[in-house]
Amino acid sequence: MYKWIMSTFITVACALGVYLLATGLPDKPHDEAEGLKEGQELLKITASNFEFNEKEYHVKAGTSYVIKFSNKLGTHGAEIKDLGIELESAKPSVEYTFDKPGTYEMHCSIMCGQGHGGMIAKIIVE
């Protein structure tokens, strides 16, 4: 009486299997810190919906960093005027050594909408 249910289930399972084989399984995540030079560290900055992923980023003075920027949602950029650093989608990473301890403000460098003025974070060099 309900034989069509089992055959439908098997057909759907087979179609899903073929789809997964055709598109491939997702790649294993790679470690972004893998390509860093000896003594270098990674600083990741992500922007989305008028905010950065952290309000404060703490870095060590005298240490070389690879700063990687990405947009999670919207079109944004990151600019630290006092340090001469500007990051955006076209230039998403830069190497920088924070020499002077202090607190530096980071702003969004691309006009992104109504919340653009409040899109501020701090880089604290210790």
Sequence and secondary structure as in RCSB ss.txt:
>XXXX:A:sequence
MYKWIMSTFITVACALGVYLLATGLPDKPHDEAEGLKEGQELLKITASNFEFNEKEYHVKAGTSYVIKFSNKLGT
HGAEIKDLGIELESAKPSVEYTFDKPGTYEMHCSIMCGQGHGGMIAKIIVE
>XXXX:A:secstr
  HHHHHHHHHHHHHHHHHHHHH        GGGG  TT EEEEEEEETTEES SEEEE TT EEEEEEEEEES 
  EEEGGGTEEEBTTB EEEEE  S EEEEEE  S  STTGGG EEEEEE 
